[in-house]
């Protein structure tokens, strides 16, 4: 044993003292320093730049709108409801403008484009933040119908695509930025329903858009938040929708899961959300702000400790590892316990 330890120590000393190791270490250090400095460069003239944000009634969009407004940006905040728009306007400076927008309605989007065109004039649009989204219906795939998938996909994916396409002429004029809110669930499918599908789609759409539009000076960034306390993760809404899905199932299907499965599933959701969800939304809006203000914005931003330390690393591991994690977190159906 002593001989083995001595041999290992000797080999380590040889490796560390080797000129090649020293060269690699220095190059890596210089590269890290260069990246840090480059990452810190900012654009100027915030007061002349217009940024349009979708989904500003609450959550990330609401906080980002107020955050950018304080920085001096000319924010165009879109809200789904009149109350959301009025509350936000009351909390911001007169620079911030609000407009109603339903991202699932092309006519509503056209109206927002016309409003933004009047606001930006000949300068074009500096930033488009596609933040609007919904999570429910989610649940075991067998509990869902096609329209349940469509409700989520229409907002989270088709809405993002429609909004982006209609605003591209203004973005080209301003050689601006597109910031799309995906999720770590765009890397790992952890729950059934349209949410994961939509976020995988946002990732793919954003990658293609970035490559297509870089020739015209438009930069595209993807935000990949972990779990945060927003309307999307409200447990009461998720639980109520799960009960709706459960009650409409045929009795034969419910029997195969077991009478206690719904309660166990809800408790598992509550445990996971309470353990993982962060209330510090600025971790996400800080990434959004960097994507809009950095001279060299990043392609992807992981937001939240769980995204950086758990979910993103897990997405690179073999699938059986994430499958095991989900078996631990979620209950087994009654019939599944025999397989």
Secondary structure by P-SEA (a helix, b strand, c coil): caaaaaaaaaaaaaaaacaaaaaaaaaaaaaaaaaaaaaaccccccccbbbbbccccccaaaaaaaaaaaaccccbbbbccaaaaaaaaaaccccbbbbbbccccaaaaaaaaaaaaaaaccccccbbbccccccccccccccccaaaaaaaaacccaaaaaaaaaaaaaaaaacbbbbbbbcccccccccccaaaaaaaaaaaaaaaaaaacccccbbbbbbbbcccccccccaaaaaaaaaaaaaaccaaaaaaaccaaaaaaaaaaaaaaaacccccaaaaaaaaaaaaccccccccccccccccccaaaaaaccaaaaaaaaaaacccccccccc
